Amino acid sequence: MTDLVHRRAGLPPLRRVHREHPWRMPILVVAVILSGLAVRSPITVMGPLGQQIGDAYGLSAAGIGALTTVTLVVFVVASPFATTVGRRLGIELAVVLGFLIVVAGAVVRTLPSTAALYAGTVLVALGLCLPNVLLPMVIRRDFPRSIGTMTALFTSTMTVSGALGSFLALPLTSQWGWHVAITVIPAGALLAAVLWLPFEREHHQPDRTAGVPAGSLWRSPLAWQVTAFFGMQSLMFYTAVAWLVPMLTDRGMSAAAASGLLGMLALIGMVPSLLVPPIAARGRDQVVVAALIGLVQLVGGVLVATTTGAALAVGVLVVGVGSGAGMSLAYSFLGLRTGTSMAAGRLAGMSQSGGYAIAALGPVLVGLAHEWSGSWSGPRWTYAIVGLATLTLGMLAGRARRV
């Protein structure tokens, strides 16, 4: 019956899953992990190099921040369509295609023109939409009893990916130039595509009738709470990618030290990214977990806004702990607040579209606030404000309900 529906819809025949193959699940686990390692570094590599890129193309502070904003705007527009692409091509092939588009975009943005810089950034973002939305579906589908563990592996490797982009950007630039840095670091996407190729034969196509109807999510208060929570975590991360380095250098840090702290902010989040999803999955609800994460972010944000020297560095690391914990909980909500893989995919599409719409405001508003005021004093409070919002929204989204 399913094959008949696919033929009438003009879709390729649905190939059956051969779960008896002993290699399938171990390789699938590795594929999820490697995907996590590939989804953030193409973005975080740009933060430490903002000044060099701005000087090369004559970009203002707002223009540099727009590179991050363009990425988020693409996420907003394209994320809701990722499940449609997965349905048309098959989830696994769509993930492969996404990573190949990332590689192509990384090459295009090194071409010697401002238009190519922004066009390549758009391609990188388009490619990343597919694994970002479809991998929660894979986790919900293939690991229904291990949602917390697999989400932990995925989000913790995302954290490592973000740290690698920040850590390696300046050393690679000093050796070979920033063009090489922003091309080499996204090469992990090519490895991820290769690892997903064996699964292309399965050609999973999610049933469009499974789970909740697509339109009903946009009328669900719970779905909006998850979306807003996701948005706060993304706003914190991408604002840090775009502006944390100049915020810190304004307080007397060297560019190398500030870049290293940005990398540490991403890397230190790996520990809570491993711990939070399994803990959250075992609980009846996630209200207390979300409240604690919000408090950590709030404390770190206040330290960043009010201190200097060693205390400022500690504040950045506390923000990193809270950011890693918050993002891993946001991804956990995609499985915990849904009952099927298709519902998880639709919630992922909505939360990443709406959430990145919220996050897209961060880099531009912070850049404009800095230009208008000529100071970083006001923008430095961004992380504390996000922590307070995380505390409130997390306690709402963390209640034991499903969309």
C-alpha positions as CSV (number, residue, x, y, z in Angstrom):
1,M,0.0,0.0,0.0
2,T,2.8,2.4,0.9
3,D,4.6,1.7,-2.4
4,L,1.4,2.4,-4.3
5,V,1.0,5.8,-2.6
6,H,4.6,6.6,-3.4
7,R,4.1,5.7,-7.1
8,R,0.9,7.8,-7.4
9,A,2.7,10.7,-5.8
10,G,5.5,10.4,-8.3
11,L,8.0,9.4,-5.6
12,P,10.7,6.8,-6.0
13,P,9.8,3.3,-4.6
14,L,10.3,3.0,-0.9
15,R,13.2,0.7,-0.2
16,R,12.8,-1.4,3.0
17,V,15.1,-1.1,6.0
18,H,17.3,-4.1,6.4
19,R,17.8,-3.8,10.2
20,E,19.4,-7.3,10.4
21,H,22.7,-6.0,9.0
22,P,25.1,-6.0,11.9
23,W,26.9,-2.9,10.6
24,R,23.9,-0.7,10.3
25,M,23.4,0.7,13.9
26,P,27.1,1.2,14.7
27,I,27.7,3.1,11.5
28,L,24.6,5.1,12.0
29,V,25.8,6.1,15.5
30,V,29.1,7.2,14.0
31,A,27.3,9.0,11.2
32,V,25.2,11.0,13.7
33,I,28.4,11.9,15.7
34,L,30.3,13.0,12.6
35,S,27.3,15.0,11.5
36,G,27.5,16.9,14.8
37,L,31.2,17.6,14.2
38,A,30.3,19.1,10.8
39,V,27.4,21.4,11.5
40,R,28.9,24.3,13.5
41,S,32.5,24.8,12.4
42,P,31.5,26.3,9.0
43,I,29.8,29.1,10.9
44,T,32.0,29.6,14.0
45,V,35.1,30.0,11.8
46,M,33.8,33.3,10.7
47,G,33.6,35.0,14.1
48,P,37.4,35.3,14.9
49,L,38.0,36.4,11.3
50,G,35.4,39.1,11.2
51,Q,38.0,41.9,11.3
52,Q,40.2,40.4,8.6
53,I,37.2,39.8,6.4
54,G,35.8,43.2,7.0
55,D,39.1,44.9,6.2
56,A,39.4,42.8,3.0
57,Y,36.0,43.8,1.7
58,G,35.6,47.2,3.4
59,L,32.6,46.0,5.5
60,S,31.3,48.0,8.5
61,A,30.6,46.4,11.8
62,A,26.9,45.9,10.8
63,G,28.1,44.4,7.5
64,I,30.3,41.9,9.4
65,G,27.5,41.0,11.7
66,A,25.2,40.6,8.7
67,L,27.3,37.5,7.7
68,T,25.9,35.8,10.7
69,T,22.5,37.2,10.2
70,V,22.3,36.0,6.6
71,T,23.0,32.5,7.9
72,L,20.2,32.8,10.4
73,V,17.8,34.3,7.9
74,V,18.4,31.3,5.6
75,F,17.7,29.0,8.5
76,V,14.4,30.8,9.1
77,V,13.2,30.6,5.5
78,A,14.5,27.1,4.6
79,S,14.2,25.0,7.8
80,P,10.4,24.4,7.4
81,F,11.0,22.9,3.9
82,A,13.7,20.4,5.1
83,T,11.2,17.7,5.9
84,T,9.7,18.1,2.5
85,V,13.1,17.6,0.9
86,G,13.6,14.6,3.1
87,R,10.2,13.2,2.0
88,R,11.0,13.7,-1.7
89,L,14.6,12.5,-1.7
90,G,14.7,10.2,1.3
91,I,16.1,11.4,4.7
92,E,19.5,9.9,4.2
93,L,20.1,11.3,0.6
94,A,18.9,14.7,1.8
95,V,21.5,14.7,4.5
96,V,24.2,13.8,2.0
97,L,23.0,16.6,-0.3
98,G,23.0,19.1,2.6
99,F,26.6,18.4,3.5
100,L,27.7,18.6,-0.2
101,I,26.0,22.0,-0.5
102,V,27.9,23.1,2.6
103,V,31.2,22.2,1.0
104,A,30.3,24.0,-2.2
105,G,29.3,27.1,-0.3
106,A,32.6,27.1,1.7
107,V,34.5,27.2,-1.7
108,V,32.2,30.0,-3.2
109,R,32.7,32.3,-0.2
110,T,36.5,32.4,-0.8
111,L,36.1,33.9,-4.3
112,P,37.3,37.5,-4.5
113,S,34.1,39.5,-4.3
114,T,31.6,40.6,-1.7
115,A,28.8,39.0,-3.6
116,A,30.6,35.7,-3.5
117,L,31.2,36.0,0.2
118,Y,27.5,36.4,0.9
119,A,26.4,33.9,-1.7
120,G,28.7,31.3,-0.3
121,T,27.4,32.0,3.2
122,V,23.8,31.5,1.9
123,L,24.8,28.1,0.4
124,V,26.5,27.0,3.6
125,A,23.4,27.9,5.6
126,L,21.1,26.1,3.0
127,G,23.1,23.0,3.3
128,L,23.2,23.0,7.1
129,C,19.4,23.2,7.2
130,L,19.0,19.6,6.1
131,P,21.0,17.8,8.7
132,N,19.9,20.3,11.4
133,V,16.2,19.4,10.9
134,L,16.4,15.8,9.7
135,L,18.8,14.4,12.3
136,P,16.4,14.8,15.1
137,M,14.0,12.7,13.0
138,V,16.6,10.0,12.6
139,I,17.3,10.0,16.4
140,R,13.5,9.8,17.2
141,R,13.0,7.0,14.5
142,D,16.0,4.8,15.1
143,F,16.8,5.4,18.8
144,P,13.3,5.8,20.5
145,R,14.6,4.3,23.7
146,S,17.9,6.2,23.7
147,I,16.7,9.7,22.7
148,G,18.7,11.3,25.5
149,T,21.9,9.4,24.9
150,M,21.9,10.0,21.1
151,T,20.9,13.7,21.5
152,A,23.8,14.0,23.9
153,L,26.2,12.6,21.4
154,F,24.9,14.8,18.6
155,T,24.8,18.1,20.6
156,S,28.2,17.5,22.4
157,T,29.9,16.9,19.0
158,M,28.1,20.1,17.8
159,T,29.8,21.8,20.7
160,V,33.2,20.4,19.7
161,S,32.5,21.5,16.1
162,G,31.9,25.1,17.2
163,A,35.1,25.1,19.3
164,L,37.2,23.7,16.4
165,G,36.0,26.5,14.1
166,S,36.9,29.2,16.7
167,F,40.2,27.6,17.8
168,L,41.6,26.9,14.4
169,A,40.5,30.0,12.6
170,L,43.4,32.3,13.6
171,P,46.2,29.7,13.5
172,L,45.2,28.6,10.0
173,T,44.9,32.3,8.9
174,S,48.4,33.1,10.3
175,Q,49.9,30.3,8.3
176,W,47.9,30.4,5.0
177,G,45.4,33.2,5.1
178,W,41.7,33.5,6.0
179,H,40.6,32.2,2.6
180,V,42.2,28.8,3.4
181,A,40.8,28.8,7.0
182,I,37.2,29.2,5.9
183,T,37.6,26.5,3.3
184,V,39.6,23.8,5.2
185,I,37.5,23.9,8.4
186,P,34.2,23.0,6.7
187,A,35.8,20.0,5.1
188,G,34.3,17.9,7.8
189,A,31.0,18.2,6.0
190,L,32.5,16.2,3.1
191,L,33.5,13.4,5.5
192,A,30.0,13.4,6.9
193,A,28.5,13.1,3.5
194,V,30.7,10.1,2.7
195,L,29.6,8.3,5.9
196,W,25.9,8.9,5.1
197,L,26.2,7.4,1.6
198,P,25.8,3.8,2.6
199,F,22.4,4.7,4.1
200,E,21.1,6.3,0.9
201,R,20.0,2.9,-0.3
202,E,17.4,2.7,2.5
203,H,15.7,5.8,1.1
204,H,13.5,6.5,4.1
205,Q,10.7,8.8,3.3
206,P,8.7,10.0,6.3
207,D,5.0,9.5,6.0
208,R,3.4,12.9,5.6
209,T,0.3,11.7,7.5
210,A,2.3,10.6,10.6
211,G,2.3,12.6,13.8
212,V,0.6,16.0,14.1
213,P,-0.6,18.0,11.0
214,A,2.0,20.6,10.0
215,G,-0.3,23.5,10.4
216,S,-1.4,22.6,13.9
217,L,2.1,23.2,15.3
218,W,1.8,26.9,14.6
219,R,-1.3,27.0,16.8
220,S,0.3,25.1,19.7
221,P,1.4,27.1,22.7
222,L,3.9,24.3,23.6
223,A,5.4,24.3,20.1
224,W,5.9,28.1,20.4
225,Q,7.5,27.7,23.9
226,V,9.9,25.2,22.5
227,T,10.6,27.5,19.5
228,A,11.3,30.5,21.7
229,F,13.5,28.4,24.0
230,F,15.5,27.2,21.0
231,G,15.6,30.8,19.8
232,M,17.2,32.1,23.0
233,Q,19.9,29.4,22.9
234,S,20.6,30.2,19.2
235,L,20.7,34.0,19.9
236,M,23.2,33.5,22.7
237,F,25.5,31.3,20.6
238,Y,25.4,33.3,17.3
239,T,25.7,36.7,19.1
240,A,28.8,35.3,20.8
241,V,30.2,34.0,17.5
242,A,29.7,37.5,15.9
243,W,30.7,39.8,18.7
244,L,32.2,38.2,21.7
245,V,35.8,38.7,20.4
246,P,35.5,42.5,20.0
247,M,33.6,42.7,23.3
248,L,36.5,41.1,25.1
249,T,39.3,43.0,23.2
250,D,37.4,46.2,24.2
251,R,38.1,45.1,27.9
252,G,41.8,44.8,27.3
253,M,42.2,41.2,26.0
254,S,44.4,40.4,23.1
255,A,42.7,39.2,19.9
256,A,44.3,35.7,20.4
257,A,43.2,35.4,24.0
258,A,39.6,36.6,23.1
259,S,39.5,34.1,20.2
260,G,40.7,31.4,22.5
261,L,38.0,32.2,25.0
262,L,35.4,32.0,22.3
263,G,36.6,28.6,21.5
264,M,36.6,27.6,25.1
265,L,33.0,28.9,25.4
266,A,32.0,26.4,22.8
267,L,34.3,23.6,24.0
268,I,33.3,23.8,27.7
269,G,29.7,23.3,26.7
270,M,30.5,19.7,25.7
271,V,30.3,18.5,29.3
272,P,26.7,19.7,29.9
273,S,25.8,18.7,26.4
274,L,26.7,15.1,27.3
275,L,25.0,15.2,30.7
276,V,21.8,17.1,30.2
277,P,19.9,15.1,27.6
278,P,20.1,11.7,29.4
279,I,19.1,13.4,32.7
280,A,16.3,15.3,31.0
281,A,15.0,12.1,29.2
282,R,14.8,10.2,32.5
283,G,12.8,12.8,34.3
284,R,9.0,13.1,34.4
285,D,9.5,16.6,33.2
286,Q,12.4,19.1,32.5
287,V,11.2,22.1,34.5
288,V,14.0,22.0,37.2
289,V,16.7,21.2,34.6
290,A,15.6,24.2,32.5
291,A,15.5,26.5,35.5
292,L,19.0,25.6,36.6
293,I,20.3,26.1,33.0
294,G,18.6,29.6,33.0
295,L,20.3,30.5,36.3
296,V,23.7,29.4,35.1
297,Q,23.3,31.6,31.9
298,L,22.1,34.5,34.0
299,V,25.0,34.4,36.4
300,G,27.5,34.1,33.5
301,G,25.9,37.0,31.7
302,V,26.1,39.3,34.7
303,L,29.8,38.5,35.1
304,V,30.4,39.2,31.4
305,A,28.6,42.5,31.7
306,T,30.2,43.8,34.9
307,T,33.7,42.3,35.4
308,T,37.2,42.5,33.9
309,G,40.3,40.3,33.9
310,A,40.1,36.8,35.3
311,A,36.5,37.3,36.5
312,L,35.5,38.2,32.9
313,A,37.1,35.0,31.6
314,V,35.2,33.0,34.2
315,G,32.0,34.7,33.2
316,V,32.6,33.7,29.5
317,L,33.2,30.1,30.6
318,V,30.0,30.1,32.7
319,V,28.1,31.4,29.7
320,G,29.6,28.5,27.7
321,V,28.4,25.9,30.2
322,G,24.9,27.4,30.2
323,S,24.9,27.7,26.4
324,G,25.9,24.1,25.9
325,A,23.4,22.9,28.4
326,G,20.6,25.0,26.9
327,M,21.2,24.0,23.3
328,S,21.3,20.3,24.2
329,L,18.0,20.7,26.1
330,A,16.5,22.5,23.2
331,Y,17.4,19.6,20.9
332,S,16.1,17.1,23.5
333,F,12.7,18.9,23.5
334,L,12.3,18.0,19.8
335,G,12.1,14.3,20.8
336,L,10.6,14.6,24.3
337,R,7.7,16.8,23.3
338,T,6.7,14.6,20.3
339,G,5.6,11.1,19.8
340,T,6.7,10.2,16.3
341,S,9.7,10.9,14.0
342,M,7.6,13.0,11.6
343,A,6.3,15.1,14.5
344,A,9.9,15.6,15.7
345,G,10.9,16.7,12.2
346,R,8.0,19.2,12.0
347,L,8.8,20.6,15.4
348,A,12.5,20.8,14.5
349,G,11.5,22.7,11.3
350,M,9.3,25.1,13.2
351,S,11.7,25.6,16.2
352,Q,14.6,26.2,13.9
353,S,12.7,28.5,11.6
354,G,11.1,30.6,14.4
355,G,14.0,30.2,16.7
356,Y,16.6,31.4,14.2
357,A,14.2,34.3,13.4
358,I,14.7,35.4,17.0
359,A,18.4,34.7,16.9
360,A,18.9,36.6,13.7
361,L,18.1,39.8,15.5
362,G,21.0,39.4,17.9
363,P,24.1,40.0,15.8
364,V,22.5,43.0,13.9
365,L,21.0,44.7,17.0
366,V,24.2,44.3,18.9
367,G,26.2,45.6,16.0
368,L,23.9,48.6,15.6
369,A,23.8,49.3,19.4
370,H,27.6,49.4,19.4
371,E,27.7,51.7,16.4
372,W,25.1,54.1,17.8
373,S,26.6,54.2,21.3
374,G,30.3,53.8,20.4
375,S,30.6,51.4,23.3
376,W,30.1,47.8,24.3
377,S,28.7,48.5,27.7
378,G,25.1,48.0,26.8
379,P,25.5,45.1,24.3
380,R,27.4,43.1,27.0
381,W,24.2,42.6,28.9
382,T,22.8,40.5,26.0
383,Y,23.9,37.2,27.7
384,A,22.2,38.1,31.0
385,I,19.0,39.0,29.3
386,V,19.0,35.7,27.4
387,G,19.6,33.8,30.6
388,L,16.5,35.4,32.2
389,A,14.5,34.4,29.1
390,T,15.9,30.9,29.2
391,L,14.8,30.5,32.8
392,T,11.2,31.6,32.0
393,L,10.7,29.8,28.7
394,G,12.5,26.6,29.8
395,M,10.1,26.1,32.8
396,L,7.2,26.4,30.4
397,A,8.6,24.1,27.6
398,G,9.8,21.7,30.2
399,R,6.4,20.6,31.4
400,A,5.4,17.0,30.7
401,R,3.3,17.5,27.6
402,R,3.4,16.6,23.9
403,V,2.4,18.7,20.9
